[in-house]
Amino acid sequence: MFLRVRDCSLVLMTTRKRGCFRPAPYVDEFGEVDQGFRRGNPLHLNRELYQKLKTLWLQQGITEEVVNYNEIDYRNVQYDWAHF
């Protein structure tokens, strides 16, 4: 699991060839994620989203999350995950 600060996104990886992008647990004052910092609003850590991420990590659910997300969004399968 990696946090891409400049993009405000998380990278969840299971192997060098399988992974997915997820929104980071940071939201603006309206509760919206600003991926890529397009709006320029200050972001704050959302405790609820952080707790979900922490639970995912502690229960070793990252592999299942990546598999489920790749079934929904096939564009992640073609991404070159080896450079992370």
Backbone hydrogen bonds, N-H to C=O, Kabsch-Sander energy under -0.5 kcal/mol:
donor,donor_aa,acceptor,acceptor_aa,energy
2,F,11,V,-2.3
4,R,2,F,-0.6
4,R,9,S,-3.4
5,V,3,L,-1.0
8,C,4,R,-1.3
9,S,4,R,-1.7
10,L,22,R,-3.8
11,V,2,F,-2.9
12,L,10,L,-0.6
12,L,20,C,-2.8
13,M,11,V,-0.6
14,T,18,R,-2.3
15,T,18,R,-1.5
18,R,15,T,-0.7
20,C,12,L,-2.3
22,R,10,L,-2.4
24,A,8,C,-1.3
27,V,44,H,-2.7
28,D,32,E,-2.2
31,G,28,D,-1.9
35,Q,33,V,-0.7
36,G,7,D,-1.8
37,F,34,D,-1.8
38,R,35,Q,-0.5
44,H,27,V,-3.1
46,N,25,P,-3.0
47,R,45,L,-0.7
50,Y,46,N,-2.5
51,Q,47,R,-2.4
52,K,48,E,-2.0
53,L,49,L,-2.1
54,K,50,Y,-2.7
55,T,51,Q,-2.5
56,L,52,K,-2.3
57,W,53,L,-2.1
58,L,54,K,-2.8
59,Q,55,T,-2.4
60,Q,57,W,-1.2
61,G,56,L,-3.0
65,E,61,G,-2.2
66,V,62,I,-2.6
67,V,63,T,-2.4
68,N,64,E,-2.7
69,Y,65,E,-2.4
70,N,66,V,-2.4
71,E,67,V,-1.5
72,I,68,N,-1.2
73,D,69,Y,-3.0
74,Y,72,I,-0.6
76,N,73,D,-1.2
77,V,74,Y,-1.0
78,Q,74,Y,-0.6
78,Q,75,R,-0.5
79,Y,76,N,-1.0
81,W,79,Y,-1.1
83,H,80,D,-0.6
84,F,81,W,-1.4
